[in-house]
């Protein structure tokens, strides 16, 4: 059985240096966000199924995304792809005010109930996360837990000045590049943070259910 302490050591070994992220990861009980049969594997460094064909990302990837987000206490953050609610809970543990959006109503309802039961202050919305929540924008930080075929312009437009968007973007047939987009001086700048693998981002500014890109071309 893996432990939270072992997970934190693996995160350090994997290059995670942000102490606020490591403290938040240690504080969130990951076993509460996986299926009952997987509780003993909750702290293993791998993705696990959570039902409805979705997964909870491996701890190292969650930590890398959150480190790249550079969250500060009190910032308003959007979590795209709630899943079981784990990443949103870690974002909240970093001190952010988190709104999380999930396209599958069943998962959204389960996550909302789980977060409430655990006393985690995260608002969960059932909607198409690929287009964000324009009526709640702008956001200081947006984290996307699924791979987009290109930059989802709708999400980038919801960043406030100084805001950060971290998401995987398809780089070829074999995988994706984790990408950070920053809004600065009214323009977007992006940087690649390394290769990764994620489930596809389904939605109007992502992929269709069958896997082909949907929506308008990227910029």
FIKOLZA-1660 file (N, C-alpha, C; in steps of 0.1 Angstrom, whole numbers, plus 5000, padded with zeros to 4 digits):
% residues 219
   i   px   py   pz ch aa at
   1 5009 4988 5000  A  X  N
   1 5000 5000 5000  A  X CA
   1 5009 5012 5000  A  X  C
   2 5006 5022 4991  A  X  N
   2 5014 5034 4990  A  X CA
   2 5008 5044 5000  A  X  C
   3 5017 5053 5005  A  X  N
   3 5013 5063 5014  A  X CA
   3 5015 5077 5009  A  X  C
   4 5008 5087 5015  A  X  N
   4 5010 5101 5011  A  X CA
   4 5024 5106 5012  A  X  C
   5 5031 5102 5022  A  X  N
   5 5045 5106 5024  A  X CA
   5 5054 5101 5013  A  X  C
   6 5051 5088 5008  A  X  N
   6 5059 5083 4997  A  X CA
   6 5056 5091 4984  A  X  C
   7 5043 5094 4983  A  X  N
   7 5039 5102 4971  A  X CA
   7 5046 5115 4971  A  X  C
   8 5047 5122 4982  A  X  N
   8 5054 5135 4982  A  X CA
   8 5069 5134 4979  A  X  C
   9 5075 5123 4984  A  X  N
   9 5089 5120 4980  A  X CA
   9 5091 5118 4965  A  X  C
  10 5081 5111 4959  A  X  N
  10 5082 5109 4945  A  X CA
  10 5080 5122 4937  A  X  C
  11 5072 5131 4942  A  X  N
  11 5070 5144 4936  A  X CA
  11 5082 5152 4936  A  X  C
  12 5089 5152 4948  A  X  N
  12 5102 5159 4949  A  X CA
  12 5112 5153 4939  A  X  C
  13 5113 5140 4939  A  X  N
  13 5122 5133 4930  A  X CA
  13 5119 5136 4915  A  X  C
  14 5106 5138 4912  A  X  N
  14 5101 5142 4899  A  X CA
  14 5104 5156 4895  A  X  C
  15 5109 5164 4904  A  X  N
  15 5113 5178 4901  A  X CA
  15 5103 5188 4906  A  X  C
  16 5093 5185 4914  A  X  N
  16 5084 5195 4919  A  X CA
  16 5091 5202 4931  A  X  C
  17 5091 5215 4930  A  X  N
  17 5098 5223 4940  A  X CA
  17 5090 5232 4948  A  X  C
  18 5078 5235 4943  A  X  N
  18 5069 5245 4950  A  X CA
  18 5064 5239 4963  A  X  C
  19 5068 5245 4974  A  X  N
  19 5064 5239 4987  A  X CA
  19 5049 5241 4990  A  X  C
  20 5043 5251 4984  A  X  N
  20 5029 5253 4986  A  X CA
  20 5021 5242 4979  A  X  C
  21 5026 5238 4967  A  X  N
  21 5019 5227 4960  A  X CA
  21 5021 5214 4967  A  X  C
  22 5033 5211 4972  A  X  N
  22 5036 5199 4980  A  X CA
  22 5028 5198 4992  A  X  C
  23 5027 5209 4999  A  X  N
  23 5019 5210 5012  A  X CA
  23 5004 5207 5008  A  X  C
  24 4999 5213 4998  A  X  N
  24 4985 5210 4994  A  X CA
  24 4983 5196 4990  A  X  C
  25 4992 5190 4982  A  X  N
  25 4991 5176 4978  A  X CA
  25 4991 5167 4990  A  X  C
  26 4999 5170 5000  A  X  N
  26 4999 5162 5012  A  X CA
  26 4987 5163 5021  A  X  C
  27 4980 5175 5020  A  X  N
  27 4968 5178 5028  A  X CA
  27 4955 5171 5022  A  X  C
  28 4955 5169 5009  A  X  N
  28 4943 5164 5003  A  X CA
  28 4943 5148 5003  A  X  C
  29 4933 5142 5009  A  X  N
  29 4933 5127 5010  A  X CA
  29 4929 5121 4997  A  X  C
  30 4938 5117 4989  A  X  N
  30 4936 5112 4975  A  X CA
  30 4927 5100 4975  A  X  C
  31 4928 5092 4986  A  X  N
  31 4919 5080 4986  A  X CA
  31 4904 5083 4986  A  X  C
  32 4901 5095 4990  A  X  N
  32 4886 5099 4989  A  X CA
  32 4882 5102 4975  A  X  C
  33 4891 5103 4966  A  X  N
  33 4887 5107 4952  A  X CA
  33 4889 5096 4942  A  X  C
  34 4891 5084 4946  A  X  N
  34 4892 5072 4937  A  X CA
  34 4881 5062 4941  A  X  C
  35 4879 5052 4932  A  X  N
  35 4869 5042 4934  A  X CA
  35 4873 5034 4947  A  X  C
  36 4863 5029 4954  A  X  N
  36 4866 5021 4966  A  X CA
  36 4876 5010 4964  A  X  C
  37 4875 5003 4953  A  X  N
  37 4885 4992 4951  A  X CA
  37 4899 4997 4948  A  X  C
  38 4901 5010 4946  A  X  N
  38 4914 5015 4943  A  X CA
  38 4920 5023 4954  A  X  C
  39 4914 5023 4966  A  X  N
  39 4919 5031 4977  A  X CA
  39 4934 5028 4981  A  X  C
  40 4937 5015 4980  A  X  N
  40 4951 5011 4984  A  X CA
  40 4961 5016 4974  A  X  C
  41 4956 5019 4961  A  X  N
  41 4965 5024 4951  A  X CA
  41 4964 5039 4949  A  X  C
  42 4957 5046 4958  A  X  N
  42 4954 5060 4957  A  X CA
  42 4967 5069 4956  A  X  C
  43 4978 5065 4963  A  X  N
  43 4990 5073 4963  A  X CA
  43 5000 5068 4953  A  X  C
  44 4997 5058 4945  A  X  N
  44 5006 5053 4935  A  X CA
  44 5007 5064 4924  A  X  C
  45 5019 5065 4917  A  X  N
  45 5020 5075 4907  A  X CA
  45 5015 5071 4894  A  X  C
  46 5002 5069 4893  A  X  N
  46 4996 5066 4880  A  X CA
  46 4982 5070 4880  A  X  C
  47 4976 5071 4868  A  X  N
  47 4962 5075 4867  A  X CA
  47 4954 5063 4871  A  X  C
  48 4942 5066 4876  A  X  N
  48 4932 5055 4880  A  X CA
  48 4919 5058 4875  A  X  C
  49 4911 5048 4871  A  X  N
  49 4897 5050 4866  A  X CA
  49 4888 5056 4877  A  X  C
  50 4879 5064 4873  A  X  N
  50 4869 5070 4883  A  X CA
  50 4855 5067 4878  A  X  C
  51 4853 5059 4867  A  X  N
  51 4840 5057 4862  A  X CA
  51 4837 5066 4850  A  X  C
  52 4826 5063 4843  A  X  N
  52 4822 5071 4831  A  X CA
  52 4833 5073 4821  A  X  C
  53 4842 5063 4820  A  X  N
  53 4853 5064 4811  A  X CA
  53 4864 5074 4814  A  X  C
  54 4864 5080 4826  A  X  N
  54 4873 5090 4829  A  X CA
  54 4883 5085 4840  A  X  C
  55 4894 5093 4842  A  X  N
  55 4904 5089 4851  A  X CA
  55 4908 5101 4860  A  X  C
  56 4914 5098 4871  A  X  N
  56 4921 5107 4880  A  X CA
  56 4935 5107 4876  A  X  C
  57 4941 5119 4873  A  X  N
  57 4954 5120 4868  A  X CA
  57 4965 5115 4878  A  X  C
  58 4976 5111 4873  A  X  N
  58 4987 5107 4882  A  X CA
  58 4991 5119 4891  A  X  C
  59 4995 5116 4903  A  X  N
  59 4998 5127 4912  A  X CA
  59 5009 5137 4907  A  X  C
  60 5019 5131 4900  A  X  N
  60 5030 5139 4895  A  X CA
  60 5025 5149 4885  A  X  C
  61 5016 5145 4876  A  X  N
  61 5011 5154 4866  A  X CA
  61 5002 5165 4872  A  X  C
  62 4994 5162 4882  A  X  N
  62 4986 5172 4889  A  X CA
  62 4996 5182 4896  A  X  C
  63 5006 5177 4902  A  X  N
  63 5016 5186 4909  A  X CA
  63 5023 5195 4898  A  X  C
  64 5027 5190 4887  A  X  N
  64 5033 5198 4877  A  X CA
  64 5024 5208 4871  A  X  C
  65 5011 5205 4869  A  X  N
  65 5002 5215 4864  A  X CA
  65 5000 5226 4874  A  X  C
  66 4999 5222 4887  A  X  N
  66 4996 5232 4897  A  X CA
  66 5009 5241 4900  A  X  C
  67 5021 5235 4899  A  X  N
  67 5033 5243 4900  A  X CA
  67 5034 5253 4888  A  X  C
  68 5030 5249 4876  A  X  N
  68 5030 5258 4865  A  X CA
  68 5020 5269 4866  A  X  C
  69 5009 5266 4873  A  X  N
  69 4998 5276 4875  A  X CA
  69 5003 5288 4883  A  X  C
  70 5012 5285 4893  A  X  N
  70 5017 5296 4901  A  X CA
  70 5006 5302 4909  A  X  C
  71 4997 5294 4915  A  X  N
  71 4986 5299 4922  A  X CA
  71 4990 5307 4935  A  X  C
  72 4983 5318 4937  A  X  N
  72 4985 5326 4949  A  X CA
  72 4972 5326 4957  A  X  C
  73 4973 5327 4970  A  X  N
  73 4961 5327 4979  A  X CA
  73 4951 5338 4975  A  X  C
  74 4938 5334 4974  A  X  N
  74 4928 5344 4970  A  X CA
  74 4925 5346 4956  A  X  C
  75 4934 5339 4947  A  X  N
  75 4931 5341 4933  A  X CA
  75 4919 5332 4929  A  X  C
  76 4912 5337 4918  A  X  N
  76 4901 5330 4913  A  X CA
  76 4905 5320 4902  A  X  C
  77 4903 5307 4904  A  X  N
  77 4908 5297 4894  A  X CA
  77 4897 5289 4889  A  X  C
  78 4898 5285 4876  A  X  N
  78 4889 5276 4870  A  X CA
  78 4896 5263 4867  A  X  C
  79 4889 5252 4871  A  X  N
  79 4894 5239 4869  A  X CA
  79 4885 5232 4859  A  X  C
  80 4891 5229 4847  A  X  N
  80 4883 5223 4836  A  X CA
  80 4885 5208 4836  A  X  C
  81 4873 5201 4838  A  X  N
  81 4874 5186 4838  A  X CA
  81 4874 5182 4853  A  X  C
  82 4863 5184 4860  A  X  N
  82 4863 5181 4874  A  X CA
  82 4867 5167 4878  A  X  C
  83 4861 5157 4870  A  X  N
  83 4863 5143 4873  A  X CA
  83 4858 5140 4887  A  X  C
  84 4867 5135 4895  A  X  N
  84 4863 5131 4909  A  X CA
  84 4864 5143 4918  A  X  C
  85 4870 5154 4913  A  X  N
  85 4872 5166 4922  A  X CA
  85 4885 5168 4928  A  X  C
  86 4894 5158 4925  A  X  N
  86 4907 5158 4932  A  X CA
  86 4916 5171 4929  A  X  C
  87 4918 5174 4916  A  X  N
  87 4926 5185 4912  A  X CA
  87 4920 5198 4918  A  X  C
  88 4907 5200 4917  A  X  N
  88 4900 5212 4922  A  X CA
  88 4903 5213 4937  A  X  C
  89 4903 5201 4945  A  X  N
  89 4905 5202 4959  A  X CA
  89 4920 5206 4962  A  X  C
  90 4929 5201 4954  A  X  N
  90 4943 5206 4956  A  X CA
  90 4945 5220 4953  A  X  C
  91 4938 5225 4943  A  X  N
  91 4939 5239 4939  A  X CA
  91 4933 5248 4951  A  X  C
  92 4922 5243 4957  A  X  N
  92 4916 5250 4968  A  X CA
  92 4926 5250 4980  A  X  C
  93 4933 5238 4982  A  X  N
  93 4942 5237 4993  A  X CA
  93 4954 5247 4991  A  X  C
  94 4957 5251 4978  A  X  N
  94 4967 5261 4976  A  X CA
  94 4962 5275 4979  A  X  C
  95 4949 5276 4983  A  X  N
  95 4944 5289 4987  A  X CA
  95 4936 5296 4977  A  X  C
  96 4934 5290 4965  A  X  N
  96 4926 5296 4954  A  X CA
  96 4911 5295 4957  A  X  C
  97 4903 5304 4951  A  X  N
  97 4888 5303 4951  A  X CA
  97 4885 5296 4938  A  X  C
  98 4880 5283 4939  A  X  N
  98 4880 5274 4927  A  X CA
  98 4865 5272 4922  A  X  C
  99 4864 5274 4909  A  X  N
  99 4851 5269 4902  A  X CA
  99 4856 5258 4893  A  X  C
 100 4849 5247 4894  A  X  N
 100 4853 5235 4886  A  X CA
 100 4841 5232 4876  A  X  C
 101 4845 5229 4864  A  X  N
 101 4834 5226 4854  A  X CA
 101 4836 5212 4848  A  X  C
 102 4826 5204 4847  A  X  N
 102 4826 5190 4843  A  X CA
 102 4814 5188 4833  A  X  C
 103 4817 5182 4821  A  X  N
 103 4807 5181 4811  A  X CA
 103 4798 5169 4813  A  X  C
 104 4801 5160 4822  A  X  N
 104 4793 5148 4825  A  X CA
 104 4785 5151 4838  A  X  C
 105 4772 5153 4837  A  X  N
 105 4764 5157 4848  A  X CA
 105 4765 5147 4860  A  X  C
 106 4766 5134 4857  A  X  N
 106 4767 5124 4868  A  X CA
 106 4780 5126 4876  A  X  C
 107 4791 5128 4869  A  X  N
 107 4804 5130 4875  A  X CA
 107 4804 5144 4883  A  X  C
 108 4798 5154 4877  A  X  N
 108 4797 5167 4883  A  X CA
 108 4789 5166 4897  A  X  C
 109 4778 5159 4896  A  X  N
 109 4770 5157 4909  A  X CA
 109 4778 5149 4919  A  X  C
 110 4784 5138 4915  A  X  N
 110 4792 5130 4925  A  X CA
 110 4803 5139 4931  A  X  C
 111 4810 5146 4922  A  X  N
 111 4821 5154 4927  A  X CA
 111 4816 5165 4937  A  X  C
 112 4805 5172 4934  A  X  N
 112 4800 5182 4942  A  X CA
 112 4796 5176 4956  A  X  C
 113 4790 5165 4956  A  X  N
 113 4786 5158 4969  A  X CA
 113 4799 5154 4977  A  X  C
 114 4809 5149 4969  A  X  N
 114 4821 5145 4976  A  X CA
 114 4828 5157 4982  A  X  C
 115 4830 5167 4975  A  X  N
 115 4837 5179 4980  A  X CA
 115 4829 5185 4992  A  X  C
 116 4816 5186 4991  A  X  N
 116 4808 5191 5002  A  X CA
 116 4810 5182 5014  A  X  C
 117 4810 5169 5012  A  X  N
 117 4811 5160 5024  A  X CA
 117 4825 5162 5030  A  X  C
 118 4835 5164 5022  A  X  N
 118 4849 5166 5028  A  X CA
 118 4852 5180 5032  A  X  C
 119 4842 5189 5031  A  X  N
 119 4844 5203 5036  A  X CA
 119 4853 5211 5027  A  X  C
 120 4853 5208 5014  A  X  N
 120 4861 5215 5005  A  X CA
 120 4853 5226 4997  A  X  C
 121 4857 5238 4998  A  X  N
 121 4849 5249 4993  A  X CA
 121 4852 5251 4978  A  X  C
 122 4846 5243 4970  A  X  N
 122 4847 5243 4955  A  X CA
 122 4833 5243 4949  A  X  C
 123 4831 5252 4940  A  X  N
 123 4818 5252 4932  A  X CA
 123 4819 5244 4920  A  X  C
 124 4810 5234 4918  A  X  N
 124 4811 5226 4906  A  X CA
 124 4799 5229 4897  A  X  C
 125 4802 5231 4884  A  X  N
 125 4792 5234 4874  A  X CA
 125 4793 5224 4863  A  X  C
 126 4781 5219 4859  A  X  N
 126 4780 5209 4848  A  X CA
 126 4778 5217 4835  A  X  C
 127 4789 5217 4827  A  X  N
 127 4789 5225 4814  A  X CA
 127 4800 5220 4806  A  X  C
 128 4801 5225 4794  A  X  N
 128 4811 5223 4784  A  X CA
 128 4824 5231 4788  A  X  C
 129 4833 5224 4795  A  X  N
 129 4845 5231 4800  A  X CA
 129 4854 5236 4789  A  X  C
 130 4853 5231 4777  A  X  N
 130 4862 5236 4766  A  X CA
 130 4860 5250 4763  A  X  C
 131 4848 5256 4766  A  X  N
 131 4845 5270 4763  A  X CA
 131 4845 5278 4776  A  X  C
 132 4849 5271 4787  A  X  N
 132 4850 5278 4800  A  X CA
 132 4837 5283 4806  A  X  C
 133 4838 5293 4814  A  X  N
 133 4825 5299 4820  A  X CA
 133 4826 5314 4818  A  X  C
 134 4823 5319 4805  A  X  N
 134 4825 5333 4802  A  X CA
 134 4817 5343 4812  A  X  C
 135 4806 5338 4817  A  X  N
 135 4798 5347 4826  A  X CA
 135 4805 5348 4840  A  X  C
 136 4815 5340 4843  A  X  N
 136 4822 5340 4855  A  X CA
 136 4836 5346 4854  A  X  C
 137 4840 5348 4842  A  X  N
 137 4854 5353 4839  A  X CA
 137 4855 5368 4843  A  X  C
 138 4867 5373 4844  A  X  N
 138 4880 5367 4841  A  X CA
 138 4885 5359 4853  A  X  C
 139 4895 5350 4850  A  X  N
 139 4901 5341 4860  A  X CA
 139 4916 5345 4860  A  X  C
 140 4922 5343 4873  A  X  N
 140 4936 5344 4874  A  X CA
 140 4944 5332 4869  A  X  C
 141 4937 5320 4870  A  X  N
 141 4944 5308 4866  A  X CA
 141 4933 5298 4861  A  X  C
 142 4937 5291 4850  A  X  N
 142 4928 5280 4845  A  X CA
 142 4936 5268 4843  A  X  C
 143 4932 5257 4848  A  X  N
 143 4938 5244 4847  A  X CA
 143 4929 5234 4839  A  X  C
 144 4935 5228 4829  A  X  N
 144 4927 5219 4821  A  X CA
 144 4932 5205 4822  A  X  C
 145 4924 5195 4827  A  X  N
 145 4928 5182 4829  A  X CA
 145 4925 5172 4817  A  X  C
 146 4925 5177 4805  A  X  N
 146 4923 5169 4793  A  X CA
 146 4930 5176 4781  A  X  C
 147 4933 5168 4771  A  X  N
 147 4941 5174 4760  A  X CA
 147 4933 5180 4749  A  X  C
 148 4937 5192 4745  A  X  N
 148 4930 5199 4735  A  X CA
 148 4937 5197 4721  A  X  C
 149 4930 5198 4710  A  X  N
 149 4937 5197 4697  A  X CA
 149 4945 5209 4693  A  X  C
 150 4942 5220 4700  A  X  N
 150 4949 5233 4698  A  X CA
 150 4945 5242 4709  A  X  C
 151 4950 5254 4710  A  X  N
 151 4947 5263 4721  A  X CA
 151 4932 5266 4720  A  X  C
 152 4925 5263 4731  A  X  N
 152 4910 5267 4731  A  X CA
 152 4909 5282 4734  A  X  C
 153 4907 5289 4723  A  X  N
 153 4907 5304 4723  A  X CA
 153 4897 5309 4734  A  X  C
 154 4885 5302 4735  A  X  N
 154 4875 5307 4745  A  X CA
 154 4881 5307 4759  A  X  C
 155 4889 5297 4762  A  X  N
 155 4895 5297 4776  A  X CA
 155 4906 5308 4777  A  X  C
 156 4914 5310 4767  A  X  N
 156 4925 5320 4768  A  X CA
 156 4919 5334 4769  A  X  C
 157 4907 5336 4763  A  X  N
 157 4901 5349 4764  A  X CA
 157 4895 5352 4778  A  X  C
 158 4894 5342 4786  A  X  N
 158 4889 5344 4800  A  X CA
 158 4900 5346 4810  A  X  C
 159 4912 5348 4806  A  X  N
 159 4923 5351 4815  A  X CA
 159 4923 5366 4818  A  X  C
 160 4925 5370 4830  A  X  N
 160 4927 5384 4833  A  X CA
 160 4942 5387 4831  A  X  C
 161 4945 5400 4831  A  X  N
 161 4959 5404 4829  A  X CA
 161 4968 5397 4840  A  X  C
 162 4978 5391 4835  A  X  N
 162 4987 5383 4844  A  X CA
 162 4982 5369 4846  A  X  C
 163 4971 5365 4840  A  X  N
 163 4965 5352 4842  A  X CA
 163 4973 5341 4835  A  X  C
 164 4972 5328 4840  A  X  N
 164 4979 5317 4835  A  X CA
 164 4969 5306 4831  A  X  C
 165 4970 5300 4820  A  X  N
 165 4963 5288 4815  A  X CA
 165 4973 5277 4813  A  X  C
 166 4970 5266 4820  A  X  N
 166 4979 5254 4818  A  X CA
 166 4971 5243 4813  A  X  C
 167 4975 5237 4802  A  X  N
 167 4968 5226 4796  A  X CA
 167 4976 5218 4786  A  X  C
 168 4973 5205 4784  A  X  N
 168 4980 5197 4774  A  X CA
 168 4974 5201 4760  A  X  C
 169 4983 5203 4750  A  X  N
 169 4978 5205 4736  A  X CA
 169 4985 5195 4727  A  X  C
 170 4977 5189 4718  A  X  N
 170 4982 5179 4710  A  X CA
 170 4994 5184 4702  A  X  C
 171 5005 5176 4702  A  X  N
 171 5017 5179 4695  A  X CA
 171 5020 5170 4683  A  X  C
 172 5012 5159 4682  A  X  N
 172 5014 5149 4672  A  X CA
 172 5006 5136 4675  A  X  C
 173 5007 5126 4667  A  X  N
 173 4999 5114 4669  A  X CA
 173 5002 5107 4682  A  X  C
 174 5014 5109 4688  A  X  N
 174 5019 5101 4699  A  X CA
 174 5016 5108 4713  A  X  C
 175 5012 5120 4713  A  X  N
 175 5010 5126 4726  A  X CA
 175 5008 5141 4725  A  X  C
 176 5010 5147 4737  A  X  N
 176 5007 5162 4738  A  X CA
 176 5019 5168 4745  A  X  C
 177 5019 5182 4744  A  X  N
 177 5028 5190 4752  A  X CA
 177 5020 5198 4762  A  X  C
 178 5025 5197 4775  A  X  N
 178 5019 5205 4785  A  X CA
 178 5023 5220 4782  A  X  C
 179 5013 5229 4781  A  X  N
 179 5016 5242 4777  A  X CA
 179 5011 5252 4787  A  X  C
 180 5018 5263 4789  A  X  N
 180 5014 5274 4798  A  X CA
 180 5012 5286 4789  A  X  C
 181 5000 5292 4790  A  X  N
 181 4997 5304 4782  A  X CA
 181 4995 5315 4793  A  X  C
 182 5002 5326 4790  A  X  N
 182 5001 5337 4800  A  X CA
 182 4995 5350 4793  A  X  C
 183 4986 5357 4800  A  X  N
 183 4981 5369 4794  A  X CA
 183 4989 5381 4800  A  X  C
 184 4996 5388 4791  A  X  N
 184 5005 5399 4795  A  X CA
 184 5004 5410 4785  A  X  C
 185 5000 5422 4790  A  X  N
 185 5000 5433 4781  A  X CA
 185 4989 5432 4770  A  X  C
 186 4979 5424 4773  A  X  N
 186 4968 5422 4764  A  X CA
 186 4971 5412 4753  A  X  C
 187 4982 5405 4754  A  X  N
 187 4985 5394 4744  A  X CA
 187 4989 5381 4751  A  X  C
 188 4988 5370 4744  A  X  N
 188 4991 5357 4750  A  X CA
 188 5005 5353 4746  A  X  C
 189 5012 5348 4756  A  X  N
 189 5025 5342 4753  A  X CA
 189 5024 5327 4758  A  X  C
 190 5030 5318 4751  A  X  N
 190 5029 5304 4755  A  X CA
 190 5043 5298 4756  A  X  C
 191 5044 5288 4764  A  X  N
 191 5057 5280 4766  A  X CA
 191 5053 5266 4768  A  X  C
 192 5062 5257 4762  A  X  N
 192 5060 5243 4764  A  X CA
 192 5067 5238 4776  A  X  C
 193 5060 5229 4784  A  X  N
 193 5066 5225 4797  A  X CA
 193 5070 5210 4796  A  X  C
 194 5068 5204 4784  A  X  N
 194 5072 5190 4783  A  X CA
 194 5061 5181 4779  A  X  C
 195 5065 5169 4774  A  X  N
 195 5055 5159 4769  A  X CA
 195 5046 5153 4780  A  X  C
 196 5034 5149 4776  A  X  N
 196 5024 5143 4786  A  X CA
 196 5014 5135 4778  A  X  C
 197 5006 5128 4785  A  X  N
 197 4995 5121 4779  A  X CA
 197 4982 5123 4787  A  X  C
 198 4971 5127 4780  A  X  N
 198 4958 5129 4787  A  X CA
 198 4947 5124 4778  A  X  C
 199 4936 5122 4785  A  X  N
 199 4923 5119 4777  A  X CA
 199 4920 5132 4770  A  X  C
 200 4912 5130 4758  A  X  N
 200 4909 5142 4750  A  X CA
 200 4899 5151 4757  A  X  C
 201 4900 5164 4755  A  X  N
 201 4891 5174 4759  A  X CA
 201 4879 5174 4750  A  X  C
 202 4867 5169 4754  A  X  N
 202 4856 5169 4746  A  X CA
 202 4848 5182 4747  A  X  C
 203 4844 5187 4736  A  X  N
 203 4835 5199 4737  A  X CA
 203 4836 5208 4724  A  X  C
 204 4829 5219 4724  A  X  N
 204 4828 5228 4713  A  X CA
 204 4842 5233 4708  A  X  C
 205 4851 5235 4718  A  X  N
 205 4864 5241 4714  A  X CA
 205 4875 5230 4717  A  X  C
 206 4871 5217 4716  A  X  N
 206 4880 5206 4718  A  X CA
 206 4878 5195 4708  A  X  C
 207 4876 5183 4712  A  X  N
 207 4873 5172 4703  A  X CA
 207 4859 5168 4703  A  X  C
 208 4854 5162 4692  A  X  N
 208 4841 5156 4692  A  X CA
 208 4842 5143 4699  A  X  C
 209 4831 5137 4703  A  X  N
 209 4830 5124 4710  A  X CA
 209 4839 5114 4703  A  X  C
 210 4839 5114 4689  A  X  N
 210 4846 5104 4682  A  X CA
 210 4861 5106 4681  A  X  C
 211 4866 5117 4686  A  X  N
 211 4880 5120 4686  A  X CA
 211 4885 5130 4677  A  X  C
 212 4877 5135 4667  A  X  N
 212 4882 5144 4658  A  X CA
 212 4880 5158 4663  A  X  C
 213 4889 5168 4660  A  X  N
 213 4887 5182 4665  A  X CA
 213 4874 5188 4661  A  X  C
 214 4868 5196 4670  A  X  N
 214 4855 5202 4667  A  X CA
 214 4858 5217 4668  A  X  C
 215 4847 5225 4665  A  X  N
 215 4848 5239 4667  A  X CA
 215 4856 5246 4656  A  X  C
 216 4860 5259 4659  A  X  N
 216 4867 5267 4650  A  X CA
 216 4882 5264 4650  A  X  C
 217 4889 5269 4640  A  X  N
 217 4904 5267 4640  A  X CA
 217 4910 5275 4651  A  X  C
 218 4922 5271 4656  A  X  N
 218 4929 5278 4666  A  X CA
 218 4935 5291 4660  A  X  C
 219 4942 5299 4668  A  X  N
 219 4948 5311 4663  A  X CA
 219 4963 5308 4660  A  X  C
% end
